[in-house]
Amino acid sequence: MTAWPSDDITRIAATDDLHIAPLRADGATHGTLTWIWSVVVDGRLFVRAYNGTNSRWYKSAMDQRAGRITAAGSTFDVTFAAADPSLRERIDAAYRDKYSGSPYLPPMVAAGPQAATVEITPGRPA
């Protein structure tokens, strides 16, 4: 797994503007950019699908394992992988810290979105 450069992950962590576009089934065309909440835990970038594992972008991310994000004024080609389940509580805590006060927070730390947690790393899969 490739780590994020510290300056990039610091900028991404400080913003709320991440848009995700997994590759489509053809493996070459990017999907429509979708705004999504993101959190950083130990320098690692995570996102969750609000609609859980039935989310269109989540299914594409898990099928294709690659795509693009825009965040903090930059565009990155990335790899997607299911998050390590042992990090669930720490990821929940990061969501609570970053998005406290939002009416959308409780659903994002519920079972459906937790099951659809994705780790995003820089670069494309080998």
MMTF fields as JSON, N, C-alpha, C and O atoms, coordinates in Angstrom:
{
  "mmtfVersion": "1.0.0",
  "mmtfProducer": "UNKNOWN",
  "numBonds": 503,
  "numAtoms": 504,
  "numGroups": 126,
  "numChains": 1,
  "numModels": 1,
  "chainsPerModel": [1],
  "groupsPerChain": [126],
  "chainIdList": ["A"],
  "bondAtomList": [4, 2, 8, 6, 12, 10, 16, 14, 20, 18, 24, 22, 28, 26, 32, 30, 36, 34, 40, 38, 44, 42, 48, 46, 52, 50, 56, 54, 60, 58, 64, 62, 68, 66, 72, 70, 76, 74, 80, 78, 84, 82, 88, 86, 92, 90, 96, 94, 100, 98, 104, 102, 108, 106, 112, 110, 116, 114, 120, 118, 124, 122, 128, 126, 132, 130, 136, 134, 140, 138, 144, 142, 148, 146, 152, 150, 156, 154, 160, 158, 164, 162, 168, 166, 172, 170, 176, 174, 180, 178, 184, 182, 188, 186, 192, 190, 196, 194, 200, 198, 204, 202, 208, 206, 212, 210, 216, 214, 220, 218, 224, 222, 228, 226, 232, 230, 236, 234, 240, 238, 244, 242, 248, 246, 252, 250, 256, 254, 260, 258, 264, 262, 268, 266, 272, 270, 276, 274, 280, 278, 284, 282, 288, 286, 292, 290, 296, 294, 300, 298, 304, 302, 308, 306, 312, 310, 316, 314, 320, 318, 324, 322, 328, 326, 332, 330, 336, 334, 340, 338, 344, 342, 348, 346, 352, 350, 356, 354, 360, 358, 364, 362, 368, 366, 372, 370, 376, 374, 380, 378, 384, 382, 388, 386, 392, 390, 396, 394, 400, 398, 404, 402, 408, 406, 412, 410, 416, 414, 420, 418, 424, 422, 428, 426, 432, 430, 436, 434, 440, 438, 444, 442, 448, 446, 452, 450, 456, 454, 460, 458, 464, 462, 468, 466, 472, 470, 476, 474, 480, 478, 484, 482, 488, 486, 492, 490, 496, 494, 500, 498],
  "bondOrderList": [1, 1, 1, 1, 1, 1, 1, 1, 1, 1, 1, 1, 1, 1, 1, 1, 1, 1, 1, 1, 1, 1, 1, 1, 1, 1, 1, 1, 1, 1, 1, 1, 1, 1, 1, 1, 1, 1, 1, 1, 1, 1, 1, 1, 1, 1, 1, 1, 1, 1, 1, 1, 1, 1, 1, 1, 1, 1, 1, 1, 1, 1, 1, 1, 1, 1, 1, 1, 1, 1, 1, 1, 1, 1, 1, 1, 1, 1, 1, 1, 1, 1, 1, 1, 1, 1, 1, 1, 1, 1, 1, 1, 1, 1, 1, 1, 1, 1, 1, 1, 1, 1, 1, 1, 1, 1, 1, 1, 1, 1, 1, 1, 1, 1, 1, 1, 1, 1, 1, 1, 1, 1, 1, 1, 1],
  "groupList": [{"groupName": "MET", "atomNameList": ["N", "CA", "C", "O"], "elementList": ["N", "C", "C", "O"], "formalChargeList": [0, 0, 0, 0], "bondAtomList": [1, 0, 2, 1, 3, 2], "bondOrderList": [1, 1, 2], "singleLetterCode": "M", "chemCompType": "L-PEPTIDE LINKING"}, {"groupName": "THR", "atomNameList": ["N", "CA", "C", "O"], "elementList": ["N", "C", "C", "O"], "formalChargeList": [0, 0, 0, 0], "bondAtomList": [1, 0, 2, 1, 3, 2], "bondOrderList": [1, 1, 2], "singleLetterCode": "T", "chemCompType": "L-PEPTIDE LINKING"}, {"groupName": "ALA", "atomNameList": ["N", "CA", "C", "O"], "elementList": ["N", "C", "C", "O"], "formalChargeList": [0, 0, 0, 0], "bondAtomList": [1, 0, 2, 1, 3, 2], "bondOrderList": [1, 1, 2], "singleLetterCode": "A", "chemCompType": "L-PEPTIDE LINKING"}, {"groupName": "TRP", "atomNameList": ["N", "CA", "C", "O"], "elementList": ["N", "C", "C", "O"], "formalChargeList": [0, 0, 0, 0], "bondAtomList": [1, 0, 2, 1, 3, 2], "bondOrderList": [1, 1, 2], "singleLetterCode": "W", "chemCompType": "L-PEPTIDE LINKING"}, {"groupName": "PRO", "atomNameList": ["N", "CA", "C", "O"], "elementList": ["N", "C", "C", "O"], "formalChargeList": [0, 0, 0, 0], "bondAtomList": [1, 0, 2, 1, 3, 2], "bondOrderList": [1, 1, 2], "singleLetterCode": "P", "chemCompType": "L-PEPTIDE LINKING"}, {"groupName": "SER", "atomNameList": ["N", "CA", "C", "O"], "elementList": ["N", "C", "C", "O"], "formalChargeList": [0, 0, 0, 0], "bondAtomList": [1, 0, 2, 1, 3, 2], "bondOrderList": [1, 1, 2], "singleLetterCode": "S", "chemCompType": "L-PEPTIDE LINKING"}, {"groupName": "ASP", "atomNameList": ["N", "CA", "C", "O"], "elementList": ["N", "C", "C", "O"], "formalChargeList": [0, 0, 0, 0], "bondAtomList": [1, 0, 2, 1, 3, 2], "bondOrderList": [1, 1, 2], "singleLetterCode": "D", "chemCompType": "L-PEPTIDE LINKING"}, {"groupName": "ILE", "atomNameList": ["N", "CA", "C", "O"], "elementList": ["N", "C", "C", "O"], "formalChargeList": [0, 0, 0, 0], "bondAtomList": [1, 0, 2, 1, 3, 2], "bondOrderList": [1, 1, 2], "singleLetterCode": "I", "chemCompType": "L-PEPTIDE LINKING"}, {"groupName": "ARG", "atomNameList": ["N", "CA", "C", "O"], "elementList": ["N", "C", "C", "O"], "formalChargeList": [0, 0, 0, 0], "bondAtomList": [1, 0, 2, 1, 3, 2], "bondOrderList": [1, 1, 2], "singleLetterCode": "R", "chemCompType": "L-PEPTIDE LINKING"}, {"groupName": "LEU", "atomNameList": ["N", "CA", "C", "O"], "elementList": ["N", "C", "C", "O"], "formalChargeList": [0, 0, 0, 0], "bondAtomList": [1, 0, 2, 1, 3, 2], "bondOrderList": [1, 1, 2], "singleLetterCode": "L", "chemCompType": "L-PEPTIDE LINKING"}, {"groupName": "HIS", "atomNameList": ["N", "CA", "C", "O"], "elementList": ["N", "C", "C", "O"], "formalChargeList": [0, 0, 0, 0], "bondAtomList": [1, 0, 2, 1, 3, 2], "bondOrderList": [1, 1, 2], "singleLetterCode": "H", "chemCompType": "L-PEPTIDE LINKING"}, {"groupName": "GLY", "atomNameList": ["N", "CA", "C", "O"], "elementList": ["N", "C", "C", "O"], "formalChargeList": [0, 0, 0, 0], "bondAtomList": [1, 0, 2, 1, 3, 2], "bondOrderList": [1, 1, 2], "singleLetterCode": "G", "chemCompType": "PEPTIDE LINKING"}, {"groupName": "VAL", "atomNameList": ["N", "CA", "C", "O"], "elementList": ["N", "C", "C", "O"], "formalChargeList": [0, 0, 0, 0], "bondAtomList": [1, 0, 2, 1, 3, 2], "bondOrderList": [1, 1, 2], "singleLetterCode": "V", "chemCompType": "L-PEPTIDE LINKING"}, {"groupName": "PHE", "atomNameList": ["N", "CA", "C", "O"], "elementList": ["N", "C", "C", "O"], "formalChargeList": [0, 0, 0, 0], "bondAtomList": [1, 0, 2, 1, 3, 2], "bondOrderList": [1, 1, 2], "singleLetterCode": "F", "chemCompType": "L-PEPTIDE LINKING"}, {"groupName": "TYR", "atomNameList": ["N", "CA", "C", "O"], "elementList": ["N", "C", "C", "O"], "formalChargeList": [0, 0, 0, 0], "bondAtomList": [1, 0, 2, 1, 3, 2], "bondOrderList": [1, 1, 2], "singleLetterCode": "Y", "chemCompType": "L-PEPTIDE LINKING"}, {"groupName": "ASN", "atomNameList": ["N", "CA", "C", "O"], "elementList": ["N", "C", "C", "O"], "formalChargeList": [0, 0, 0, 0], "bondAtomList": [1, 0, 2, 1, 3, 2], "bondOrderList": [1, 1, 2], "singleLetterCode": "N", "chemCompType": "L-PEPTIDE LINKING"}, {"groupName": "LYS", "atomNameList": ["N", "CA", "C", "O"], "elementList": ["N", "C", "C", "O"], "formalChargeList": [0, 0, 0, 0], "bondAtomList": [1, 0, 2, 1, 3, 2], "bondOrderList": [1, 1, 2], "singleLetterCode": "K", "chemCompType": "L-PEPTIDE LINKING"}, {"groupName": "GLN", "atomNameList": ["N", "CA", "C", "O"], "elementList": ["N", "C", "C", "O"], "formalChargeList": [0, 0, 0, 0], "bondAtomList": [1, 0, 2, 1, 3, 2], "bondOrderList": [1, 1, 2], "singleLetterCode": "Q", "chemCompType": "L-PEPTIDE LINKING"}, {"groupName": "GLU", "atomNameList": ["N", "CA", "C", "O"], "elementList": ["N", "C", "C", "O"], "formalChargeList": [0, 0, 0, 0], "bondAtomList": [1, 0, 2, 1, 3, 2], "bondOrderList": [1, 1, 2], "singleLetterCode": "E", "chemCompType": "L-PEPTIDE LINKING"}],
  "groupTypeList": [0, 1, 2, 3, 4, 5, 6, 6, 7, 1, 8, 7, 2, 2, 1, 6, 6, 9, 10, 7, 2, 4, 9, 8, 2, 6, 11, 2, 1, 10, 11, 1, 9, 1, 3, 7, 3, 5, 12, 12, 12, 6, 11, 8, 9, 13, 12, 8, 2, 14, 15, 11, 1, 15, 5, 8, 3, 14, 16, 5, 2, 0, 6, 17, 8, 2, 11, 8, 7, 1, 2, 2, 11, 5, 1, 13, 6, 12, 1, 13, 2, 2, 2, 6, 4, 5, 9, 8, 18, 8, 7, 6, 2, 2, 14, 8, 6, 16, 14, 5, 11, 5, 4, 14, 9, 4, 4, 0, 12, 2, 2, 11, 4, 17, 2, 2, 1, 12, 18, 7, 1, 4, 11, 8, 4, 2],
  "groupIdList": [1, 2, 3, 4, 5, 6, 7, 8, 9, 10, 11, 12, 13, 14, 15, 16, 17, 18, 19, 20, 21, 22, 23, 24, 25, 26, 27, 28, 29, 30, 31, 32, 33, 34, 35, 36, 37, 38, 39, 40, 41, 42, 43, 44, 45, 46, 47, 48, 49, 50, 51, 52, 53, 54, 55, 56, 57, 58, 59, 60, 61, 62, 63, 64, 65, 66, 67, 68, 69, 70, 71, 72, 73, 74, 75, 76, 77, 78, 79, 80, 81, 82, 83, 84, 85, 86, 87, 88, 89, 90, 91, 92, 93, 94, 95, 96, 97, 98, 99, 100, 101, 102, 103, 104, 105, 106, 107, 108, 109, 110, 111, 112, 113, 114, 115, 116, 117, 118, 119, 120, 121, 122, 123, 124, 125, 126],
  "secStructList": [7, 7, 7, 7, 7, 2, 2, 2, 2, 2, 2, 2, 2, 6, 7, 1, 7, 7, 3, 3, 3, 3, 5, 7, 6, 6, 1, 1, 1, 5, 7, 7, 7, 3, 3, 7, 7, 3, 3, 3, 3, 6, 6, 3, 3, 3, 3, 3, 7, 6, 6, 4, 4, 4, 7, 2, 2, 2, 2, 2, 2, 2, 2, 2, 7, 3, 3, 3, 3, 3, 3, 6, 6, 3, 3, 3, 3, 3, 3, 3, 3, 3, 7, 7, 4, 4, 4, 2, 2, 2, 2, 2, 2, 2, 2, 2, 2, 2, 6, 6, 6, 7, 6, 6, 2, 2, 2, 2, 6, 1, 2, 2, 2, 2, 2, 6, 3, 3, 3, 3, 3, 3, 1, 7, 7, 7],
  "xCoordList": [0.844, 0.0, 0.892, 1.827, 0.61, 1.366, 0.819, -0.392, 1.709, 1.295, 1.128, 1.765, 0.265, 0.081, 1.264, 1.726, 1.771, 2.761, 2.144, 0.97, 2.932, 2.393, 1.731, 0.717, 2.276, 1.646, 0.28, -0.648, 0.139, -1.155, -2.191, -3.309, -1.846, -2.834, -3.221, -4.357, -2.299, -2.616, -3.624, -4.579, -3.417, -4.358, -5.725, -6.754, -5.737, -7.009, -7.761, -8.972, -7.057, -7.693, -8.344, -9.352, -7.784, -8.261, -9.463, -10.034, -9.85, -10.937, -12.144, -12.088, -13.22, -14.451, -14.935, -16.117, -13.997, -14.347, -13.969, -13.76, -13.876, -13.453, -14.568, -15.713, -14.212, -15.116, -14.465, -13.262, -15.267, -14.763, -15.344, -16.515, -14.511, -14.954, -14.265, -13.224, -14.837, -14.266, -14.359, -15.198, -13.493, -13.569, -14.874, -15.396, -15.379, -16.574, -16.178, -14.998, -17.151, -16.92, -15.915, -15.287, -15.751, -14.784, -13.338, -12.405, -13.155, -11.815, -11.0, -9.819, -11.611, -10.871, -11.564, -10.899, -12.881, -13.655, -13.994, -14.463, -13.747, -14.097, -15.588, -16.191, -16.167, -17.558, -17.714, -16.744, -18.937, -19.241, -18.683, -18.846, -18.025, -17.504, -18.664, -19.649, -18.53, -19.541, -18.912, -17.881, -19.533, -19.023, -19.282, -20.358, -18.277, -18.378, -17.536, -16.513, -17.982, -17.2, -15.96, -15.976, -14.896, -13.649, -13.044, -13.251, -12.294, -11.567, -10.183, -9.948, -9.282, -7.916, -7.648, -7.918, -7.116, -6.717, -5.285, -5.022, -4.37, -2.955, -2.386, -1.638, -2.742, -2.219, -2.843, -2.372, -3.902, -4.61, -5.976, -6.639, -6.398, -7.622, -8.76, -8.615, -9.908, -11.078, -12.319, -12.458, -13.223, -14.534, -15.57, -15.247, -16.817, -17.925, -19.058, -19.292, -19.751, -20.934, -22.154, -22.489, -22.807, -23.988, -25.051, -25.708, -25.213, -26.21, -25.662, -26.269, -24.537, -23.965, -23.45, -23.106, -23.407, -22.817, -23.657, -23.207, -24.866, -25.69, -25.4, -25.959, -24.534, -24.196, -23.511, -22.654, -23.887, -23.316, -21.807, -21.052, -21.361, -19.922, -19.153, -18.043, -19.738, -19.07, -18.897, -17.814, -19.954, -19.867, -18.792, -18.007, -18.756, -17.728, -16.333, -15.408, -16.179, -14.866, -14.384, -13.208, -15.281, -14.886, -14.667, -13.839, -15.402, -15.219, -13.948, -13.176, -13.729, -12.615, -11.334, -10.237, -11.47, -10.324, -9.484, -8.398, -9.956, -9.183, -10.123, -11.293, -9.586, -10.358, -9.597, -8.37, -10.346, -9.779, -10.537, -11.731, -9.825, -10.478, -9.982, -8.89, -10.8, -10.356, -10.562, -11.598, -9.561, -9.628, -8.547, -7.461, -8.85, -7.872, -7.233, -6.045, -8.049, -7.568, -6.701, -6.097, -6.625, -5.791, -6.594, -7.62, -6.102, -6.685, -5.666, -4.482, -6.143, -5.263, -5.835, -7.025, -4.999, -5.363, -5.134, -4.105, -6.107, -6.076, -6.481, -6.989, -6.227, -6.632, -7.626, -7.489, -8.623, -9.636, -9.519, -9.268, -9.7, -9.731, -10.679, -10.858, -11.282, -12.113, -11.242, -10.113, -11.773, -11.018, -10.873, -11.715, -9.808, -9.561, -10.649, -10.754, -11.462, -12.551, -12.069, -12.837, -10.838, -10.338, -10.19, -10.004, -10.272, -10.16, -11.523, -11.59, -12.602, -13.951, -14.158, -14.648, -13.797, -14.035, -13.217, -13.698, -12.003, -11.159, -11.683, -11.626, -12.193, -12.778, -14.063, -14.309, -14.89, -16.1, -15.727, -16.359, -14.707, -14.276, -13.827, -14.099, -13.141, -12.698, -13.9, -13.908, -14.911, -16.142, -16.817, -17.262, -16.894, -17.538, -16.784, -17.403, -15.464, -14.669, -14.851, -15.083, -14.745, -14.756, -16.152, -16.29, -17.175, -18.521, -19.51, -20.719, -19.001, -19.885, -20.899, -20.582, -22.099, -23.154, -23.952, -25.011, -23.483, -24.226, -25.353, -25.152, -26.54, -27.628, -27.338, -28.018, -26.35, -25.996, -24.979, -24.683, -24.439, -23.43, -23.957, -23.326, -25.082, -25.518, -25.617, -25.16, -26.201, -26.226, -24.83, -24.63, -23.882, -22.544, -21.748, -20.761, -22.157, -21.472, -22.37, -22.181, -23.345, -24.24, -23.738, -22.806, -24.357, -23.881, -23.775, -22.79, -24.755, -24.722, -23.486, -22.721, -23.274, -22.067, -20.773, -19.757, -20.802, -19.595, -19.161, -17.968, -20.13, -19.823, -19.271, -18.668, -19.478, -19.033, -17.899, -17.858, -16.98, -15.83, -14.715, -14.358, -14.174, -13.152, -11.899, -11.964, -10.758, -9.481, -9.019, -9.052, -8.589, -8.097, -6.604, -6.147, -5.852, -4.408, -4.007, -4.694, -2.887, -2.465, -1.946, -1.389, -2.137, -1.624, -2.639, -3.707, -2.285, -3.158, -2.668, -1.48, -3.583, -3.144, -2.18, -2.249, -1.285, -0.285, -0.922, -0.243],
  "yCoordList": [-1.176, 0.0, 1.243, 1.341, 2.158, 3.399, 4.426, 4.624, 5.069, 6.092, 7.438, 7.714, 8.261, 9.622, 10.476, 10.366, 11.327, 12.315, 13.187, 13.549, 13.513, 14.215, 15.539, 15.89, 16.287, 17.57, 17.357, 18.12, 16.333, 16.059, 15.613, 16.129, 14.665, 14.147, 15.208, 15.223, 16.083, 17.176, 18.127, 18.548, 18.465, 19.354, 18.694, 19.337, 17.409, 16.692, 16.615, 16.831, 16.309, 16.181, 17.483, 17.465, 18.599, 19.904, 20.425, 21.454, 19.733, 20.229, 19.307, 18.197, 19.795, 19.009, 19.067, 19.282, 18.87, 19.031, 17.83, 17.979, 16.638, 15.467, 14.998, 14.822, 14.8, 14.232, 12.963, 12.933, 11.917, 10.606, 10.19, 10.441, 9.551, 9.068, 7.741, 7.725, 6.62, 5.33, 5.107, 5.701, 4.251, 3.894, 3.145, 2.445, 3.31, 2.567, 1.14, 0.79, 0.335, -1.078, -1.282, -2.338, -0.278, -0.43, -0.327, -0.594, 0.062, 0.147, 1.329, 1.437, 2.228, 3.364, 4.706, 5.732, 4.7, 5.93, 6.182, 5.29, 7.418, 7.778, 8.072, 8.643, 7.666, 7.982, 9.457, 10.215, 9.845, 11.221, 11.505, 10.705, 12.646, 13.025, 13.193, 13.87, 12.571, 12.606, 13.158, 12.661, 14.195, 14.749, 13.752, 13.161, 13.573, 12.596, 13.053, 13.717, 12.687, 12.987, 12.106, 10.955, 12.666, 11.911, 12.188, 13.25, 11.214, 11.377, 10.761, 9.912, 11.211, 10.695, 10.111, 10.744, 8.9, 8.213, 7.73, 6.936, 8.203, 7.815, 8.026, 7.189, 9.138, 9.449, 8.663, 8.725, 7.921, 7.107, 7.724, 8.194, 7.723, 8.384, 7.376, 6.334, 7.715, 6.845, 7.619, 8.805, 6.927, 7.464, 6.374, 5.19, 6.81, 5.871, 6.241, 7.411, 5.214, 5.422, 5.592, 4.693, 6.727, 7.019, 5.932, 5.552, 5.438, 4.399, 2.986, 2.025, 2.858, 1.543, 0.845, 1.485, -0.468, -1.251, -1.252, -1.753, -0.7, -0.582, 0.685, 0.887, 1.535, 2.783, 2.491, 1.611, 3.216, 3.01, 3.248, 2.435, 4.366, 4.64, 3.588, 3.215, 3.101, 2.08, 0.791, 0.206, 0.359, -0.858, -0.718, -1.64, 0.427, 0.654, 0.652, 0.074, 1.294, 1.351, -0.049, -0.366, -0.884, -2.236, -3.143, -4.053, -2.902, -3.707, -3.325, -4.195, -2.035, -1.566, -1.332, -1.438, -1.014, -0.781, 0.44, 0.625, 1.258, 2.433, 3.545, 3.314, 4.748, 5.898, 7.174, 7.221, 8.2, 9.536, 10.229, 10.005, 11.073, 11.972, 13.382, 13.587, 14.336, 15.724, 16.145, 15.866, 16.819, 17.284, 18.322, 18.233, 19.3, 20.331, 20.983, 21.305, 21.166, 21.849, 21.009, 21.546, 19.705, 18.824, 17.627, 17.271, 17.016, 15.787, 14.673, 14.852, 13.515, 12.37, 11.11, 10.831, 10.348, 8.994, 8.123, 8.23, 7.256, 6.535, 5.073, 4.633, 4.345, 2.955, 2.87, 3.568, 2.009, 1.8, 0.385, -0.568, 0.261, -1.05, -0.981, 0.077, -2.108, -2.17, -1.853, -2.332, -1.048, -0.66, -1.839, -2.736, -1.816, -2.817, -2.673, -1.616, -3.712, -3.609, -3.294, -2.759, -3.609, -3.325, -1.824, -1.407, -1.013, 0.444, 1.136, 2.361, 0.354, 0.939, 1.977, 3.071, 1.659, 2.61, 3.882, 4.97, 3.763, 4.948, 5.791, 7.02, 5.131, 5.864, 6.549, 7.702, 5.842, 6.472, 7.722, 8.767, 7.619, 8.762, 9.923, 11.082, 9.619, 10.675, 11.357, 12.578, 10.582, 11.174, 12.06, 13.164, 11.586, 12.377, 13.689, 14.733, 13.633, 14.846, 15.835, 17.022, 15.345, 16.241, 16.78, 17.923, 15.969, 16.347, 16.516, 16.392, 16.797, 16.962, 18.062, 19.073, 17.847, 18.838, 18.661, 19.272, 17.848, 17.638, 16.631, 15.621, 16.901, 15.924, 14.639, 13.634, 14.648, 13.463, 12.577, 11.481, 13.035, 12.249, 10.918, 9.892, 10.875, 9.578, 8.461, 7.348, 8.723, 7.645, 7.22, 6.059, 8.136, 7.807, 6.923, 6.31, 6.85, 5.971, 4.787, 4.151, 4.5, 3.355, 2.173, 2.311, 1.036, -0.214, -0.165, -0.66, 0.414, 0.424, 1.117, 0.501, 2.387, 3.062, 2.455, 2.433, 1.967, 1.33, 0.165, -0.039, -0.596, -1.743, -1.306, -2.104, -0.045, 0.484, 1.484, 2.511, 1.186, 2.058, 1.659, 0.486, 2.664, 2.448, 3.215, 4.377, 2.558, 3.261, 3.673, 2.887, 4.92, 5.47, 5.705, 6.371, 5.143, 5.351, 5.961, 5.772, 6.701, 7.339, 6.312, 5.281, 6.61, 5.752, 4.73, 4.583, 4.03, 2.997, 1.616, 1.433, 0.625, -0.723, -1.275, -0.927, -2.139, -2.721, -3.765, -4.366],
  "zCoordList": [0.0, 0.0, 0.0, 0.795, -0.864, -0.966, 0.011, 0.106, 0.726, 1.694, 0.997, -0.02, 1.561, 1.068, 1.484, 2.62, 0.593, 1.022, 2.126, 2.054, 3.13, 4.302, 3.953, 4.557, 2.991, 2.65, 2.001, 2.268, 1.151, 0.513, 1.531, 1.531, 2.401, 3.346, 4.375, 4.849, 4.721, 5.643, 5.007, 5.66, 3.738, 3.031, 2.873, 3.081, 2.505, 2.329, 3.658, 3.696, 4.739, 6.064, 6.506, 7.213, 6.101, 6.559, 5.769, 6.13, 4.704, 3.861, 3.911, 4.439, 3.352, 3.243, 1.797, 1.529, 0.872, -0.537, -1.393, -2.597, -0.796, -1.565, -2.488, -2.069, -3.746, -4.748, -5.282, -5.539, -5.446, -5.826, -7.173, -7.458, -8.001, -9.302, -9.611, -10.268, -9.143, -9.503, -11.015, -11.692, -11.523, -12.932, -13.196, -12.329, -14.401, -14.817, -15.2, -15.168, -15.557, -15.879, -17.011, -17.092, -17.893, -18.989, -18.506, -19.265, -17.245, -16.681, -17.157, -16.827, -17.934, -18.477, -18.249, -18.107, -18.215, -18.092, -16.622, -15.915, -16.177, -14.803, -14.703, -15.611, -13.573, -13.305, -12.977, -12.963, -12.717, -12.34, -10.954, -10.033, -10.813, -9.498, -8.516, -8.809, -7.362, -6.313, -5.045, -4.593, -4.464, -3.214, -2.098, -2.013, -1.239, -0.162, 1.018, 0.85, 2.214, 3.409, 3.454, 3.017, 3.987, 4.125, 5.49, 6.078, 5.981, 7.236, 7.083, 6.224, 7.935, 7.955, 9.332, 10.352, 9.348, 10.576, 10.367, 9.464, 11.19, 11.086, 9.683, 9.177, 9.068, 7.743, 6.61, 5.474, 6.909, 5.915, 5.648, 6.572, 4.385, 3.949, 3.808, 3.169, 4.429, 4.398, 3.989, 4.29, 3.294, 2.938, 3.202, 3.295, 3.319, 3.497, 2.561, 2.261, 2.112, 1.281, 2.183, 2.954, 2.088, 2.909, 2.75, 3.719, 1.525, 1.249, 1.41, 0.936, 2.064, 2.333, 1.083, 0.088, 1.156, 0.066, -1.207, -2.238, -1.155, -2.361, -3.153, -4.231, -2.626, -3.305, -4.646, -4.736, -5.653, -6.993, -6.997, -7.531, -6.401, -6.443, -5.643, -6.023, -4.53, -3.724, -4.537, -4.553, -5.202, -6.019, -7.093, -7.314, -7.754, -8.784, -8.179, -8.749, -7.03, -6.385, -6.023, -6.202, -5.517, -5.123, -6.333, -6.282, -7.418, -8.633, -9.377, -9.78, -9.558, -10.388, -9.6, -10.148, -8.32, -7.422, -7.796, -7.248, -8.7, -9.119, -9.551, -9.859, -9.567, -10.007, -9.745, -9.828, -9.429, -9.246, -8.133, -7.939, -7.409, -6.46, -6.733, -7.261, -6.365, -6.293, -4.85, -4.246, -4.308, -2.926, -2.712, -3.285, -1.89, -1.514, -2.747, -2.753, -3.785, -4.986, -5.908, -6.836, -5.674, -6.499, -6.975, -6.396, -8.044, -8.576, -8.418, -8.701, -7.961, -7.703, -8.34, -8.198, -9.039, -9.439, -8.212, -7.545, -7.92, -6.651, -6.802, -7.833, -5.715, -5.574, -4.42, -3.415, -4.578, -3.545, -2.984, -3.722, -1.685, -1.034, 0.146, 0.749, 0.473, 1.675, 2.877, 2.983, 3.777, 4.972, 5.925, 5.965, 6.673, 7.71, 8.776, 9.398, 9.001, 9.988, 11.406, 12.206, 11.724, 13.074, 13.329, 14.472, 12.275, 12.413, 12.552, 12.65, 12.559, 12.543, 13.635, 13.357, 14.862, 15.958, 15.794, 16.109, 15.311, 15.106, 13.949, 13.997, 12.908, 11.785, 12.232, 11.876, 13.014, 13.58, 14.37, 14.214, 15.216, 16.031, 15.156, 15.471, 14.06, 13.145, 12.492, 12.334, 12.113, 11.565, 12.62, 12.307, 13.847, 14.907, 15.152, 15.361, 15.126, 15.327, 14.18, 14.408, 12.953, 11.793, 11.47, 11.035, 11.68, 11.236, 12.393, 12.199, 13.589, 14.75, 14.459, 13.832, 14.917, 14.727, 13.451, 13.309, 12.519, 11.276, 11.506, 12.18, 10.949, 11.079, 10.299, 10.508, 9.412, 8.632, 9.333, 8.856, 10.462, 11.164, 11.698, 11.444, 12.425, 12.969, 11.917, 12.179, 10.734, 9.743, 9.262, 8.906, 9.249, 8.745, 9.702, 9.296, 10.948, 11.904, 12.272, 13.309, 11.411, 11.585, 10.747, 9.955, 10.932, 10.325, 8.804, 8.256, 8.097, 6.624, 6.069, 5.327, 6.411, 5.942, 6.498, 5.804, 7.734, 8.274, 7.39, 7.168, 6.887, 6.02, 4.665, 3.947, 4.324, 3.039, 3.221, 2.544, 4.133, 4.366, 3.417, 3.302, 2.741, 1.723, 2.092, 2.493, 1.955, 2.096, 0.708, -0.239, 0.614, -0.659, -0.516, 0.413, -1.456, -1.483, -2.806, -3.811, -2.823, -4.064, -5.068, -4.689, -6.346, -7.407, -7.851, -7.258, -8.903, -9.478, -9.081, -8.813, -9.038, -8.693, -9.742, -10.921, -9.283, -10.196, -11.079, -11.912]
}
